[in-house]
Amino acid sequence: MKIHNRRGSGFTLIELLVVIAIIALLVGILLPSLGAARNSARAMKCGASMRSVAQAVTGYTIENNFFPPAYVYGAEQTGGKWLMKDQLDRNPTPSNGYIHWSWSLFGGDDSGGGLPEAAFTCPSLPRGGAPRTNPGSKRDDWEDDQVSDAGPYSSSAYPRDRQVARIAFTGNAAVFPRNKFNGGSVRKNQLVNPSWIDGSGRGASGTILATEFIYNQNWSCLTDPDVSGDRVIKSHRAITPFVGRSTGYDVYSEPLGGSFARFAYPKLDDIAKKEEIVGATGLISGSQKTALNAVGRQHPNTSGPYGGTANFVFVDGHVENMTVVDSVKKKKWGERFYSITGSNTVFEE
């Protein structure tokens, strides 16, 4: 009599457990790599968008012989008209809102530019970037707890800034001047001619044009609590990279002349570490010692106490990825405070 030892076609429990363990191990190995690859792809997309923005800025400077101001007070509630006499320490007509540098470049409803609004966003940031300071009447353009210059959300259309709905990038305030062309300060702002940068030692390839905003749990990092409470998101502002050697962050009170350089890069100790910016407000205003703390840190960087990296686009259009600390160590923000009147040389140790 023959005995056949017939085994079923199914797996035993032990075999199933071994297969599940192997799959779990492979998933544990692959997921971090996939996440890192996704983050790197997002950083690359942000860099490509920044390059497009820089090219559009170059086109603007060719046509106008100066860089666009970071923002100005509008002469009207719509359109791009602004008057030099209105650019004071305070907006003479708050309902007119701001005209942001992005308005000159994108193809919005009331602009003559050509870039799509998506070119100013970054997939590493929620909804692509920060909202307008004054979003207007469309509720979806507001953050949940946001307050504009006119107060909490209302159905009123104005003020509505002429700015892309979401902005991931911020300019170098030494190149994109604030609108303080008049007023009571010792120093004023001035429009920057590209030849000033081309003729400097670092030139266009050594001077940052723009970088990415930081995001820290919410957009309160871009508020200015010393001026307007803690819920007005100042996304229209450029980042001031330098400090006055006599007056600190109040660069507009720095004496006009003198025998030494009036401005300097901030000290590395003034740049907040990653644990110090958790929940911090006022980074864009410099209340945390330097406005460079508002530079992004959302891209991968596994070493160092300052967090991740940001993309930086330079005046000549090339893009570099680095930490904000490296941008200071390597003196990448330029050698002059081009946008401010008087002696504007930057001291370099």
C-alpha positions in Angstrom: 0.0 0.0 0.0 1.3 3.4 -1.0 0.9 6.4 1.3 0.9 9.8 -0.4 2.0 12.7 1.8 -0.2 15.4 0.1 0.5 19.0 1.2 -2.2 21.7 0.6 -1.4 24.5 -1.7 -1.8 27.3 1.0 0.8 28.9 3.2 1.3 27.9 6.8 0.8 30.5 9.5 4.6 30.8 10.1 5.2 31.4 6.4 2.6 34.1 6.3 4.1 35.8 9.4 7.6 35.7 7.8 6.2 37.3 4.6 4.4 40.0 6.5 7.6 40.7 8.5 9.6 41.0 5.3 7.1 43.4 3.8 7.0 45.5 6.9 10.8 45.7 6.9 10.9 46.7 3.3 8.3 49.4 3.9 10.3 50.7 6.9 13.4 50.9 4.7 11.7 52.5 1.6 9.3 55.0 3.2 12.0 57.4 4.5 13.8 57.2 1.1 10.5 57.9 -0.7 9.8 60.8 1.7 13.2 62.3 1.2 12.9 62.0 -2.6 9.5 63.7 -2.4 10.9 66.5 -0.3 13.8 67.0 -2.7 11.5 67.1 -5.6 9.5 69.8 -3.9 12.6 71.8 -3.2 13.6 71.5 -6.9 10.2 72.7 -8.0 10.5 75.7 -5.7 13.9 76.5 -7.1 12.6 76.3 -10.7 9.8 78.7 -9.8 12.2 81.1 -8.2 14.3 81.0 -11.4 11.3 82.0 -13.4 10.5 84.8 -11.1 14.1 86.1 -11.3 13.9 86.1 -15.1 10.7 88.1 -14.9 12.4 90.6 -12.6 15.2 90.9 -15.1 12.7 91.8 -17.8 11.2 94.4 -15.5 14.6 96.0 -14.8 15.4 96.1 -18.5 12.2 98.0 -19.2 12.3 100.3 -16.1 16.0 100.6 -15.2 15.2 99.8 -11.5 14.0 96.8 -9.5 10.4 96.9 -8.4 9.8 98.2 -4.9 8.9 95.5 -2.4 5.6 97.3 -1.9 4.0 100.7 -2.3 0.8 102.3 -1.1 -1.7 102.3 -4.0 -3.1 105.6 -5.3 -6.4 103.9 -6.0 -8.2 100.7 -4.8 -7.5 98.9 -8.0 -4.8 99.0 -10.7 -1.1 99.7 -10.3 -1.0 103.5 -10.0 1.0 104.8 -7.0 2.4 108.3 -6.2 5.8 109.0 -4.8 4.4 111.7 -2.4 2.1 109.0 -0.8 5.0 106.8 0.3 5.3 107.9 3.9 5.7 106.1 7.2 2.0 105.4 7.3 -0.5 104.7 4.5 -2.4 108.0 3.9 -5.3 105.9 2.4 -5.5 102.5 4.1 -8.4 101.3 2.0 -6.2 101.4 -1.1 -4.0 98.6 0.3 -0.5 97.6 -1.0 0.9 97.1 -4.5 3.4 94.2 -4.1 6.4 93.5 -6.4 4.7 90.3 -7.6 1.9 92.4 -9.2 4.3 93.7 -11.8 5.2 90.2 -12.9 2.1 88.0 -12.9 -0.9 87.9 -15.3 -3.7 88.6 -12.8 -7.1 90.1 -13.5 -5.8 93.7 -13.2 -2.1 93.5 -14.1 -0.1 93.5 -17.2 2.5 90.8 -16.2 2.9 87.4 -17.7 3.9 84.9 -15.0 1.1 82.6 -13.6 0.3 83.0 -9.9 1.5 79.4 -9.4 5.1 80.6 -10.1 5.1 82.4 -6.8 4.1 79.3 -4.7 6.0 76.3 -3.3 4.5 72.8 -2.7 6.5 72.6 0.6 4.2 75.2 2.1 0.5 74.9 3.1 -1.6 76.2 0.2 1.6 77.2 -1.5 2.5 80.1 0.6 1.4 83.0 2.8 -1.8 84.9 2.1 -2.0 88.6 1.2 -1.8 91.0 4.1 -5.1 92.4 2.9 -6.8 89.4 1.1 -10.1 91.2 0.1 -13.6 89.8 0.1 -13.0 86.2 -0.9 -13.1 84.2 2.3 -11.0 81.3 1.0 -8.1 83.7 0.5 -7.9 84.2 4.3 -6.3 82.1 7.0 -8.6 81.0 9.8 -7.4 83.5 12.4 -6.1 86.2 10.1 -6.7 89.9 10.6 -6.0 92.4 7.8 -5.0 96.0 8.2 -8.7 96.8 8.3 -9.5 94.2 10.9 -11.2 90.7 10.8 -12.7 89.3 7.7 -15.6 91.1 6.2 -17.4 91.0 2.9 -16.0 94.4 1.9 -13.8 94.1 -1.1 -11.2 96.6 0.1 -8.5 96.9 1.1 -7.3 94.2 -1.3 -3.6 94.1 -2.1 -2.4 93.8 -5.6 -0.4 90.7 -5.0 -0.6 87.1 -5.8 -3.1 85.2 -3.6 -0.4 83.1 -2.1 3.3 84.0 -1.9 6.1 81.7 -1.0 9.0 84.1 -1.8 10.3 87.3 -0.2 12.8 89.7 -1.7 16.1 91.0 -0.4 15.1 94.4 1.0 18.6 95.8 0.0 17.4 95.2 -3.6 13.6 95.5 -3.3 13.1 98.7 -1.4 10.3 99.3 1.1 8.2 102.3 0.2 9.8 104.7 2.7 10.8 107.1 0.0 9.5 110.1 2.1 8.7 110.6 5.8 10.5 111.7 8.9 13.3 109.1 9.1 17.0 110.0 8.9 17.3 107.5 6.0 15.0 107.0 3.1 14.5 104.2 0.6 15.5 104.6 -3.0 14.8 102.6 -6.1 17.8 100.4 -7.1 19.4 100.6 -10.5 20.8 97.2 -11.6 24.1 98.8 -12.6 24.8 99.6 -8.9 24.9 95.8 -8.2 26.7 94.9 -11.5 29.4 97.5 -10.6 29.9 96.2 -7.0 32.6 93.7 -6.1 30.2 90.7 -5.6 28.1 91.6 -8.6 24.8 90.0 -9.7 26.0 86.5 -9.2 27.0 87.2 -5.6 23.9 89.1 -4.4 20.7 87.4 -3.3 17.6 88.6 -5.1 14.9 86.6 -3.2 14.4 83.6 -0.9 11.6 81.6 0.6 9.4 82.5 3.6 9.6 80.5 6.7 6.5 78.5 7.9 6.3 77.7 11.6 3.1 75.8 12.4 1.1 78.8 11.1 1.8 82.2 9.5 2.1 84.1 12.8 5.9 84.1 12.2 5.2 86.8 9.6 3.3 89.1 12.0 4.6 92.3 13.5 3.1 92.3 17.0 5.0 95.5 18.0 3.0 97.5 15.3 -0.3 95.8 14.6 -1.0 93.1 17.0 -0.2 89.5 16.4 -2.6 88.5 13.6 -1.7 90.8 10.6 0.4 88.6 8.3 3.0 90.9 6.7 3.5 88.9 3.5 4.1 92.0 1.5 7.4 92.8 3.2 10.9 92.0 2.0 13.6 90.8 4.4 16.1 93.3 5.7 19.4 91.4 5.8 21.6 94.0 7.6 21.7 95.9 10.8 22.9 99.4 11.5 26.3 99.4 13.3 25.1 102.3 15.5 21.4 101.6 15.8 20.9 97.9 15.5 17.8 96.8 13.6 16.5 100.4 13.2 18.4 100.9 10.0 16.4 104.1 9.2 18.0 105.9 12.2 21.5 105.1 11.2 23.6 108.3 10.6 23.9 109.3 7.0 27.6 109.4 6.7 30.8 108.8 8.6 34.3 107.3 8.1 33.3 103.7 8.4 30.7 101.3 6.9 27.3 102.0 8.5 25.8 98.6 8.1 26.8 95.0 8.9 25.6 91.4 8.6 23.9 90.2 11.8 25.9 88.1 14.2 25.4 84.3 14.0 24.2 84.3 17.6 21.3 86.5 16.5 20.0 83.7 14.2 17.5 81.6 16.1 17.9 77.9 16.4 15.1 75.6 15.3 13.7 75.1 18.8 13.7 78.9 19.3 11.4 79.6 16.4 8.7 77.2 17.4 5.6 79.3 17.8 7.6 82.5 17.5 6.0 85.7 16.2 7.5 88.8 14.7 10.2 87.1 12.7 9.7 89.3 9.6 9.8 92.5 11.7 13.2 91.6 13.2 11.9 91.5 16.8 13.8 88.3 17.0 17.1 90.2 16.6 17.2 89.9 12.8 14.6 89.6 10.0 16.8 86.8 8.5 15.0 84.5 11.0 12.0 84.8 8.5 14.0 82.9 5.9 12.6 79.4 5.2 13.9 76.2 6.7 11.5 73.7 5.2 13.8 71.8 2.9 15.8 68.8 3.9 19.0 69.2 6.0 19.9 66.6 8.5 22.7 68.3 10.3 23.0 71.5 12.4 20.9 73.2 15.0 19.2 75.7 12.7 16.9 73.4 10.9 16.5 72.9 7.1 17.5 74.8 4.1 15.9 77.3 1.7 16.3 78.2 -2.0 18.0 81.5 -2.7 17.8 83.0 -6.2 20.5 85.6 -7.1 20.2 88.7 -9.2 21.8 86.9 -12.2 19.0 84.2 -12.0 20.9 81.2 -10.6 19.5 79.4 -7.6 21.4 77.9 -4.6 20.1 75.8 -1.8 21.6 76.5 1.7 20.8 77.4 5.3 20.2 80.9 6.4 23.4 80.6 8.5 25.4 79.8 5.4 23.9 82.8 3.6 25.4 85.0 6.4 28.7 83.2 6.7 29.3 83.5 3.0 28.0 87.2 2.8 25.5 86.3 0.1 23.2 89.3 0.7 25.5 91.8 -1.0 28.1 94.3 0.1 25.8 97.4 0.0 22.4 98.3 1.4 21.6 99.5 -2.1 18.0 100.5 -1.4 18.8 103.0 1.4 20.1 106.5 1.1 23.3 107.8 2.5 26.5 105.9 3.1 25.3 102.3 2.6 28.4 100.2 2.6 28.2 96.9 4.5 31.0 96.2 7.0 32.7 92.8 6.5 34.8 91.2 9.2 
